[in-house]
Amino acid sequence: MEINNISMKENFNIVNNKAKKEDTSKFEDILKDKITDKDKEELKDVCDKLESQFINLMFKEMRKGSQNPLIPKSQTEEMFQGMIDEEYSKRASESDGFGLSKMMYDQLIRKTIQ
């Protein structure tokens, strides 16, 4: 009588691994189905807002570097400049900006769907 080279433990591991792969694929399918277009739009909006904030911070830092210390700005002028920079950053991110928003969106969607 020949004894099979595969032990009971190895048989269990093979069956268990197949079951895990099936369970994982079922979960991934369910997750893909649950991601709606509304979720994708909300994610896109959040990515756009984050890019807008990034651009706004960049504008603020650039302005700090270009200020003349001999001519101080009034508080009103600084507030107005901040509001203009904020509007510029919104417009820049709406018109594809630096592409940061698109890269973040693609990365997050890929992570969610995978």
Steps between C-alpha positions, in 0.01 A plus 500: 500500500639843397473800726417827333784754523261783584420520867163587646632840609612585145157396364334729753728791403422456130126496560522789746700717256245440224217598735681819602550602137131444427392696810733788412376521144139499621576785741676698227202450267261623768722802569520589131121481474451723804715785367247725332543789261405734784792368706733554208375858456547572871854360487576717195367810684715425805809451282428831323464681833823353630683610187348847538628521859845387390512766228376764746778413747750521219375848403524617863857380532598661169353832618698480825819471300422796276399751771703815534580558870532876443139535385270331750156381386186606677275241661233568237745447216619172650140381541414597142814329368409185694150497351638549148752220550222273622289576192799451269570163658135391458503600135834329442378171650173516301693532176709187566751699704823307540343160449538418869126450540481254211798302629352475851158402362646231274711361783213491750253347253754235405563418869126482569413282202795261522 
